[in-house]
Amino acid sequence: MLRHTFLHIPGIGPKTEAGFWAGGVDDWNAFFDDASLKLSKTKREAITDVLKESRRQLDLRNPGFFAHHLPANQHWRLFPEFRSRTAYLDIETTGLDEDCTISTIAVYDGSTMATYVQGRNLDDFIDDIYHYKVLVTYNGKCFDVPVIERTFGRCLDHAHIDLRYVLASLGLKGGLKRCEAQLGMNRGEMEEIDGLFAVVLWKAYLRNRDDQALETLLAYNLQDAINLESLMVTAFNLKIRQTPFDRRYRLPLPKAPENPIPVHRHTIDRYRSEAAFIRSIQPQW
């Protein structure tokens, strides 16, 4: 899809891009070959320069160039070209305040899964994540990535597809789990766990040395990361449907892998009342 993209060029908006497509200028090569476009010499030269640089950056496999120049709700266009170097990322934290730290991190790349736990292997994350060029999150621009950068003192310079903005442009809002529900996704035993419950599970693990609370937390965290792949593909297909390239680029939905970390139903039952109490005094949750 990137080779059909003109939105990253200064001065070109959705209407101009759609006009290019409708007029047969449906990719970069077509622009170079079409002398009939009614553009001033200056404008044509400016577009030509950007497209030549775009070709070079794509040949260099640099998604950051396109992420920098595209609006956040158009970052879905990066996905097919860089899917093999994409990590689906989610974090959980130790509390609800701005000074909270990371309790766990989950990463999925479409085939392999990894989890990181404070006090165990959390420091391994920062080296591992640089095996990837693109991050996919939900609300990660506002939450996950800033918390990670504060925790590790490192800047994550990956291209970043934040599905919050992509899904919002499709009318899907209200948080990750609400978007999942609107798209027919169900979490089964983990349906009632949310970010607040995740904090309760972490504190229970520390307070009671409850390994099953930690396992349930990790299962929830990893499921977030796993589900991001399906959400990414679904969002891509819904967005590509709005272009002339639907049939050419539509992606098959991935088969979600089985989550290897067990969820302990009795653990959820054990800490439900604690989560409900905290929710009653934290109405924003």
N, C-alpha and C positions, 0 to 999 in steps of 0.2 A: 504493500500500500504506500510505502514511503515514496516510491518512484512516481506515484500519481499525485503527490502532495505538492501544493503551491502555497499553502497557508503560512508556511514558515518564512515566506519572503516578505520583507517590509512593504506595506502598502497594499497587500493582497488579502482580502477578506473572503468569507464564505461565498458571497455572491459572485465575486470575480472568479474564484476557483471553479464554482459550478458553471459559470459561463465558459470558461476554458474547456471543461469536460464536454459540455453540450456542443461546443463548436469543433470537437474532434481533437483538441489539444488535451489528451487525457493522460499524458505522462511527460517526463522531461525530454525524451527524445523527440516527441511530437512538437514540443515547443521549439526546439532547435531547428526542426525541419519545416516549420510553418512560417512562411514570410507574410502571410495574409492578415495576421493579427493587427488590429488597429492600435498600435502602440507608438508613442514617440520614440525617437532614437535613444534618448536618455533612459527612458523606462525599459526599453528592450535590453539595453546594455546592462542595466542594473539587475534585471531578472536573470540574464544570462550569466552574470558573474556569480550570483547566489547559487544557481543551479550547477554550475561547474564545481563550486566548492562543495555543494551537496553530494555530487558524485564522488568527489575525493574523500569526503568524510564517510560516506557509505562504504567505499572500498577499504577504508581504514577500520571499518567496523566500530565506528564511534557513535553510539546512540546519544551521547551527551549533546552533540551539536544540534540534533533535532529536538531533543527535550528542552534545550535552552530557548529555541526559537518558536516552538509551538505552544499555544495555550494549553493549560493543564487538562482541559476537557477533550483535547485532541491527542493526548499522549498515547491513546490506544493504537494509533497508527504505527508505533514502534514495534508492536508485539510480534508480528510474524517474522520480521527480519532478525529479531534478537531473542526469540523464544528459548533457544538452546543455552543462552547465557543469562537467563532470568531466574531470580529467586523470589518466592512468595514468602513474605516476612510478617511476623506478628510478635508483639511483646506483651508481657503481663508485668504489673508493677506491685510494689510492696504496700502501697497505700493509695489514697484518693487525692492527696494534696499535691501541690506543684513541686514539692521537694522530694517526692517519692523516688525510689530507685527501682531498677529492674529486678524482678524476681526470676522470670524465665523468658527465654526467646525461642521461637520455633521458626525453622526455615525448611521450605520444601521447594524442589526445583523441577517437579514433574516426574521425577524418578526416585530421588533420594531424599531422606528426611533427617533433620538434625534438631536436637533440643539442647538448650544451654541453661544451666541452673546457677543462681548466685551461690557462692560458697563451694561450688564443685568445678564446673568447666566453663563458666561464663566468659573468662578471658580468651577462650579459644575462638569465640565468635568473630572478633574483629579481623582476625587473619582469614578465617574461612569465608567471610562475606565478600572479600575482594577477589574470589574466584568468579564472581558474577559481574555483569555490566549493567543490568537493569534490575530494579527492585519493583515489586508489585505489593502494594499495601492497601488498606482501607483507612483513611484519615491519617496515614503515616507522615504526611508533610507537616501536620500540626502536632502530632503526638509521638508516634514511634521513633521517627528519625531524630527529632530534637532531643528526646530522652536518651537515645543511644549515643548521640554525639556528646551530650553532657556527661554521660557515665564514663565513656572511654576517652574523652578529650581528643577525639578524632573526627574529621569531617567525612561523611559518606558522600563521595562525589559521583555516585552512580546516577544514571538516568533513572527517573522515578515515576512510575505510573501509579498515581493515587486514584484508586477506583471510586473514592467518594465523589470526585469531580466528574468522572466519566459517567457513572451511574446517575448522578444528579442531572446531567444533561439529557438523560433518557427518562426523567421523571421519577427515578427511584431514589428515595431519600429516607432518612430516619435512623441511620446506623447500619452496621454490617448485618446484624441478624434480621433486622426488618427487611433489608434488601433481599437477603436470602429467602425469607418467607414469601416475599412478593414474587420471587422467581421459582417458587415451589420446592425449595430446599428445606430439608428437615434434619435436625440434629439428634433425633431419638433421645437416648438417655441424657444427653447433655443439653437438652432444650432449655432448661431453666437456669443453666449457668451463664453468667454474664461477667463483666469486668469487676463488679463489686464482689460477686461470689468468688471470683478468682483470688481477690485479696484475702477473703476469709479463709480460703483453702491454704494460702501461703502462710498466714499467721497460725493456722492450726498445725501446719507442718512444723513450724518453728517451736510453737508452744508445747505441743504434745509429742513431738518427734513422730508425727503421724505420716509414715511413708505413703500410705494409701491416699491421704489428702494431696500429697505432692504428685502422685501418679495421676490422680483425677485432674489436677490443675494442668499437668503437662499434656494430658489427652485433649483437654479443652483448647489449650494454646495451639497444639499441633493441628487440631481440626480447623481452627481459624486459618492457618497457613494452607492446609490442603484445599479448603473451600475457595480460597482466593483464585486458584487456577480455573475452576469451573466458572467463577464469576467473571474472570478476565476473558475467557473464551466467549461466554454469553454476551458480555458487554461488547466485545469486538464484533460479534455477528450482528448484534442489534445496530451498531453504528455503521457497519459496512453495508447494511440493508438500505441505509439512507444515501448511498452512493451508486454510481452505475456499475460498480465492480463486485456486486454481491455474489453472483454465481462463481466468479473467478477466485474469490478469496475466502469464501465461507469456510469456517473451520469445524471439524467434528468435535462434539463435546467429549472431553476426556473422561475416561472411566476412573472415578475416584478410588484411590487405593484404600485398603483397610487400614484403619488407624491401629498401629501395633501396641499402643499404650492402653492399658485397661482403665475403664471407668468403674469406680466402686459405688454402686447405688446406695449402699448403707452409709457411705461417707457423705454423699449428698444429703441424705435424710438427716444425718447427725448434725450437720452444720446449717441446715435450712433456716432454723429459727434465728440463729445468730445473724445470718445474712438479712433476714427479714427485719430484725431490729435495727441494724445499721441503715437499711434502706429507709426505715421510718424516720430516721433523724438526718438522712441525707436525701432530701426529696428530689434532687436533680438526678438521682439514680433510679 
